[in-house]
Amino acid sequence: MSDQILHECGIALVRLRKPLSYYIEKYGTAYAMNKMYILMEKQHNRGQDGAGIANIKIDQKPGFRYISRYRSMKPQPVAHLFKKIGKKYEKAQKEGKDKFRDENWLKEKVAFTGELWLGHLRYGTHGNNSIESVHPFLRQNNWRSRNLVMAGNFNMTNVDELFNILVELGQHPKEKVDTVTVMEKIGHFLDEEVQSLFNEYKDQYSNREVSDIIEDEINIQRVLRRACKDFDGGYAMAGLTGSGSAFVVRDPAGIRPAYYYADDEIVVVASEKPAIKAAFNIDYNQIEEILPGHALIVSKSGDYAQHQIIKPLEKRSCSFERVYFSRGTDPEIYQERKQLGRLLVPQILKSINFDLKNTIFSYIPNTAETAFLGMMAGVEDYLVSKQKDIIIDGKPSVDSLDDILSFRPRIEKIVLKDAKLRTFITDDSHRDELVAHVYDTTYEVVNKGKDTLVILDDSIVRGTTLEKSILKMLDRLQPKKVVIVSSAPQIRFPDCYGIDMSRMGDFVAFRAMVQLLKEQGKDYLLGEVYEQCQRAETEEKPENYVKKLYEQFSYEEISEKIADIVKPVGMGAEVEVVFQTVENLHKAIPNHSGDWYFTGNFPTPGGVRIANRSYVNYMDGKLVRAY
């Protein structure tokens, strides 16, 4: 993607289902650590700002530490974490020698040797990018069963409401952020569950015996049902209790992804299938999805099952995950991205006036590569059909038969990205300066004034990089025309479920629509919709009023205006921008219908409120997030 956007966190959970001695004998001491390292490294696309890992030793003796946690914000945070853990193993191996393979000695002496692991990769969206913001978060208590470790890929749209609920419960939260609020809410009902069990058994057994009973009988399903009923957002949240229970709960619309694999040795959860596949070398059909509104719960004993926590809604899992964030090595995602490229071919052929001889095809690295393969396969199909028309049906052609049979589309590496420069690591005020130097080009492959360049990107968000860097750079090659193609539709609305696209005024599609309103004398609608959005703040089932503004224009009109906006001043070549249609998006990705970025059809009331609030902020001149 040329316009970098932030945040798709990743989670990884591992539960060893057999005694630690079993894994030491069969695989060696570092089995679980190595598996967690692979799970997290294979999801590093989801974390550039930090990573964290927690470990719990089940049935640890009193007086010994049983929860360990490391967090890192180093440039390579996952490697940094596991290097620290590895040093503990190496030190123990030198000191313990023959004891190093003894389960009891390891659990007493060496950190990160427990049966339960939770890892997190962070892509920060807002606020302080500090170590305190890195998951997992820890809620501590001297009762083992009341300890809670949490990490997740999520964002709540109703943080204020959840915060007020905690206050009404009698708590005094230290921060009004969704991670703390969610953990404290789950923690509150975990405390109540423990207290209820204590009251039930306290007259029959000693306190020590009651504590052991609680750890075995604690009902995580009931805790989650009570805690999650007020949540509005997209989430895949993982948690561990100090006594050894674990859970991963998913939002009722299935917005954020979560997958798991289990056998008699292990239960593993991750945000992406390829990470599980790589770590355990299993078939993709063995990896299952955690269902929307459900939680995968692993008990202290190691038993596991999915349980419905919230009534599922219509499944609206995020399509943008598939277009951009998720690893393209997943076979389904790979085919979806190829299909996105293939479905663009009719629009592309029209934009180049079917003149393939004078057209060069390329793409913007790196995530657009798979869609590019699909696009070129579609172009090849078109050529085959034209060859059949001429050779079999005898349709006239100005070219010789040899020329027809030997013709191939022209593919060149036109745009190159400097991997050492990342525009997202700096603030907005210095962004433009860096943007201009992130990309480079290949010279002397374009016929000046004659060739058209077709450049595929996976999506266009702000248009900043196109205007400030890519189009200026391509114009130096002196093409006749540049066609920028997006494998995703026009991004028109903010996200509020975990991807940091929060300010509506940043989107080039929104800016294009506003310009069209002003040019056509319809700018009075801006004020009307502003008032409607303000009133919608208190509506129980609000309507997305911003959609009314987009309805004034055709898809093509907005695309044309986007081309005007991103075309640099003084550029000699003609510029056209072609976007994927929403209909073709659904054809390519039929099982992931979450398209609110493109349509404004948000799956929760909180999402609609955020869209309206984002518009109000734009009209008020506030450069702030809407949630």
Secondary structure, 3 states (H helix, E strand, C coil): CCCCCECCCEEEEEEECCCHHHHHHHCCCCHHHHHHHHHHHCCHHHCCCEEEEEEECCCCCCCCCCEEEEEECCCCHHHHHHHHHHHHHHHHHHHHHHHHHCHHHHHHHCCCCCCEEEEEEECCCCCCCCHHHCCCEEECCCCHHHCEEEEEEEEECCHHHHHHHHHHCCCCCCCCCHHHHHHHHHHHHHHHHHHHHHHHHCCCCCHHHHHHHHHHHCCHHHHHHHHHCCCCEEEEEEEEECCCCEEEEECCCCCCCCEEEECCCEEEEECCHHHHHHHHCCCHHHCEECCCCEEEEECCCCCEEEEECCCCCCCCCEHHHHHHHCCCCCHHHHHHHHHHHHHCHHHHHHHCCCCCCCEEEEECCCCCHHHHHHHHHHHHHHHHHHHHHHHCCCCCCCCCHHHHHHCCCEECCCEEECCCCCHHHCCHHHHHHHHHHHEEECCCCCCCCCCEEEEEECCCCCCHHHHHHHHHHHHCCCCCEEEEEECCCCCCCCCCCCCECCCHHHCHHHHHHHHHHHHCCCCHHHHHHHHHHHHHCCCCCCCCCCHHHHCCCCHHHHHHHHHHHHCCCCCCCEEEEEECCHHHHHHHCCCCCECHHHHCCCCCHHHHHHHHHHHHHHHHCCCCCCC
